[in-house]
Amino acid sequence: MPELPEVETTRQGIAPHITGKLVNQVVIRHHGLRWPIDPALPNILQRKKLLDIDRRGKYLLLQFTHGHLLIHLGMSGSLRIVNPKKESPQKHDHVDIIFTNNIALRFHDPRRFGSILWTTSPPEEHALLCKLGPEPLSDAFNSEYLFTKSRKRKKDVKTFIMDSHIVVGVGNIYANESLFTAGIRPTKMASKLTRKQCEQWVNDIKAVLQRSITQGGTTLRDFVGGDGKPGYFAQQLNVYGRGGQPCVVCKTLLKEIRQAQRATTYCTRCQK
């Protein structure tokens, strides 16, 4: 599943090609995503200018003169910049937004768990966005905020931090990685976090996410082309997906368990 750094890399990869351009045509080949695409969307966007592309959590917000297009990549979705006259749509290429410079933003989603939704209201008021927690790289996500939110929470810290009402975009990979660098065992109860641990963990969450976004910046060119493969980047990971392998710090074999139906990998020695 594309996580926050991958979505941010997508935003950075597509924005220079289509921001400020007029929509010439919208081609919908399959309406049945997680929620049906509005059949009026081609008329809604016809000859409208794309003003900006922002991100909220894992939603991309395409701002037009009269509203916003909310795009979520779901489990397997990706966006690419293609020349629609030269690059024919492939299986699972469900939507093309074609601009007047003969460049198309092509939405590819084999599992169809993604979404493309139109809203004329401010996006922060949309039902899918209005209850989200702060962005993890913002000043609003700080140690005091995390400490306050964790009080009386009868959840393990990994499940707690993956709750988008607490903070957006800390998915399974980055929860595993940040807990490792912070030295916190993922099974620890959130209510047992100390202020010092919250400070360290917030810093490590920000560092892990920012490092991944920086790594993704080296692959921006991969968003131009029609092969339908996500332009995401190889992760440099310490624990995630490495159960049974030696810890990169102490060489203890990493332990893998299941939490909330997700794989959790940690070091029994480094994470107390």
C-alpha positions in Angstrom: 0.0 0.0 0.0 1.4 3.5 -0.9 2.2 5.2 2.4 2.7 8.9 3.1 6.2 9.3 1.7 5.1 7.5 -1.5 2.1 9.7 -1.8 4.2 12.9 -1.2 6.7 11.6 -3.9 3.7 11.2 -6.2 2.6 14.7 -5.6 6.1 16.1 -6.3 6.5 13.9 -9.4 3.3 14.9 -11.1 2.8 18.5 -10.1 5.4 20.2 -12.4 3.7 18.6 -15.5 0.1 19.6 -14.9 -0.1 22.5 -12.4 -1.5 25.6 -14.2 -2.8 23.6 -17.1 -6.4 23.4 -18.4 -8.3 20.1 -18.5 -9.2 19.2 -22.1 -10.9 15.9 -21.5 -11.6 13.3 -18.8 -11.8 9.7 -19.8 -13.4 7.3 -17.3 -13.0 3.6 -18.3 -14.1 2.1 -15.0 -16.4 4.0 -12.6 -16.3 1.3 -9.9 -13.5 2.2 -7.5 -13.9 2.2 -3.7 -16.7 4.7 -4.3 -18.2 5.2 -7.8 -16.7 8.1 -9.8 -19.2 10.8 -10.4 -20.3 10.3 -14.1 -20.5 14.1 -14.4 -16.8 14.5 -13.7 -15.8 15.0 -17.3 -18.2 18.0 -17.6 -17.2 19.3 -14.2 -13.6 19.5 -15.1 -13.9 20.5 -18.8 -11.8 23.6 -19.5 -11.0 24.2 -15.8 -7.5 25.1 -14.7 -5.6 23.0 -12.1 -4.3 25.6 -9.7 -2.3 23.4 -7.2 -1.7 19.9 -5.9 -1.7 19.5 -2.1 -1.7 16.5 0.2 -3.6 15.7 3.4 -2.5 12.4 4.9 -2.6 10.0 2.0 -5.1 12.0 0.0 -3.9 14.1 -2.9 -5.9 17.3 -3.3 -6.1 18.7 -6.8 -7.3 22.3 -6.6 -9.4 23.7 -9.4 -11.0 27.1 -9.8 -14.4 25.7 -8.5 -13.5 22.8 -6.2 -11.1 20.0 -5.3 -10.5 16.5 -6.7 -9.6 14.1 -3.8 -7.5 11.2 -5.0 -6.6 8.2 -2.8 -4.3 5.5 -4.2 -5.9 2.7 -2.1 -4.0 -0.6 -1.8 -2.4 -0.7 -5.3 -3.0 2.6 -7.1 -0.6 4.8 -8.8 -0.6 8.0 -10.9 1.6 8.7 -13.9 2.1 11.4 -16.5 1.7 10.0 -20.0 1.2 11.2 -23.6 -2.3 9.7 -24.3 -1.7 9.7 -28.1 1.5 7.6 -27.9 0.8 5.5 -24.8 -2.4 3.4 -25.0 -4.2 2.6 -21.8 -3.4 -0.8 -20.3 -5.5 -3.1 -18.1 -6.4 -1.3 -14.8 -5.8 2.2 -16.3 -9.2 3.4 -15.2 -9.0 7.2 -15.6 -7.2 9.7 -17.8 -7.4 13.5 -17.0 -6.1 15.0 -20.2 -4.8 18.5 -20.3 -4.5 20.9 -23.2 -0.7 20.4 -23.4 -1.6 16.8 -24.5 -0.4 15.4 -21.2 -2.6 13.1 -19.2 -2.6 12.2 -15.6 -3.4 8.4 -15.7 -4.8 6.6 -12.7 -3.9 2.9 -12.5 -5.4 0.7 -9.8 -5.5 -3.1 -10.2 -7.5 -3.7 -6.9 -9.8 -0.7 -7.3 -9.6 0.3 -3.6 -8.5 3.8 -4.6 -10.9 6.7 -5.0 -11.5 9.8 -7.1 -14.0 12.2 -5.4 -15.1 15.7 -6.3 -16.1 18.3 -3.7 -17.0 22.0 -4.0 -16.6 22.5 -0.2 -13.3 23.2 1.5 -11.5 19.8 1.5 -10.8 20.0 5.3 -14.6 19.9 5.8 -15.0 16.7 3.8 -16.2 13.7 5.8 -13.0 11.7 4.9 -10.7 14.5 6.1 -12.4 16.5 8.8 -11.5 14.1 11.7 -7.9 13.4 10.7 -5.1 14.1 13.1 -2.2 16.5 12.4 0.4 15.9 9.7 3.4 14.1 11.2 5.9 16.6 9.8 4.0 19.6 11.1 4.7 21.6 14.3 1.3 20.5 15.6 2.6 17.0 16.0 5.0 17.4 18.9 5.9 15.6 22.1 3.4 17.3 24.3 0.6 16.5 21.9 1.6 12.9 21.7 1.9 12.6 25.5 -1.5 14.1 26.0 -3.2 11.9 23.5 -1.6 8.8 24.9 -3.0 9.2 28.4 -5.5 6.5 29.4 -5.1 4.8 26.0 -5.5 1.1 26.4 -3.7 0.3 23.2 -0.3 -0.9 22.3 1.9 2.0 21.0 2.1 0.6 17.5 -1.7 0.4 17.0 -2.1 3.7 18.7 0.3 5.6 16.4 -1.3 4.1 13.3 -4.7 5.6 14.2 -5.2 8.4 11.7 -7.2 10.3 14.3 -4.0 10.6 16.3 -1.7 11.5 13.5 -2.0 10.8 9.8 0.4 8.9 7.6 2.3 6.7 10.1 1.6 3.4 8.4 2.9 0.0 9.3 6.4 0.4 7.8 7.1 3.7 9.5 5.6 2.7 12.9 8.0 -0.3 12.9 11.0 1.7 11.9 10.4 4.7 14.2 9.7 2.5 17.2 13.1 0.7 16.5 15.1 4.0 16.3 13.3 5.3 19.4 14.0 2.1 21.4 10.4 1.5 22.3 8.9 -2.0 22.2 5.8 -2.0 20.0 3.8 -4.0 22.6 4.1 -1.2 25.2 0.9 0.4 26.3 0.4 3.9 25.0 -0.6 5.1 28.4 2.8 4.1 29.8 4.8 6.3 27.5 6.9 8.9 29.3 7.4 12.5 28.2 11.0 11.7 27.3 9.9 8.7 25.2 7.3 10.8 23.4 9.9 13.4 22.6 12.3 10.8 21.2 9.5 9.0 19.3 8.2 12.2 17.7 11.7 13.1 16.5 12.2 9.7 15.1 8.9 9.6 13.3 9.7 12.9 11.6 13.2 11.7 10.7 12.1 8.3 9.3 9.4 9.9 7.2 11.6 12.8 5.9 14.4 10.4 5.0 11.9 8.3 3.0 10.6 11.4 1.2 14.1 12.4 0.4 14.9 8.9 -1.0 11.7 9.1 -3.1 12.9 12.4 -4.6 15.5 10.5 -6.5 12.7 8.7 -8.4 10.6 11.6 -9.6 11.4 10.9 -13.2 9.7 7.5 -12.8 6.3 9.2 -12.7 6.6 10.0 -16.4 5.8 7.1 -18.6 3.1 4.6 -19.4 4.2 1.2 -18.1 1.7 1.3 -15.2 4.3 0.5 -12.6 4.4 2.6 -9.4 7.3 5.0 -9.4 8.0 4.3 -5.8 11.4 3.8 -4.3 13.3 1.0 -2.6 13.2 1.4 1.2 16.3 1.2 3.4 14.7 -0.5 6.4 16.1 -1.6 9.8 13.4 -3.9 11.0 10.3 -4.0 8.8 10.1 -7.3 6.8 13.3 -8.6 8.5 11.9 -11.0 11.0 14.4 -13.7 12.0 17.3 -11.7 10.6 20.1 -10.0 12.8 19.4 -6.6 14.3 21.5 -4.0 12.5 22.7 -2.7 15.9 23.2 -5.7 18.3 22.9 -8.7 16.0 20.1 -10.2 18.1 17.6 -12.1 15.8 14.6 -9.8 15.2 11.2 -11.1 16.4 8.1 -10.9 14.3 4.6 -10.9 15.8 1.1 -9.8 14.7 -0.6 -6.7 16.0 -4.1 -5.7 14.7 -3.6 -8.1 11.8 -0.3 -6.4 10.8 3.2 -7.7 10.9 5.4 -6.2 13.6 9.1 -6.7 13.7 11.3 -5.6 16.6 14.5 -6.2 18.5 14.0 -7.7 22.0 17.3 -6.2 23.1 17.3 -2.7 21.6 13.6 -2.0 22.2 12.7 -2.1 25.9 
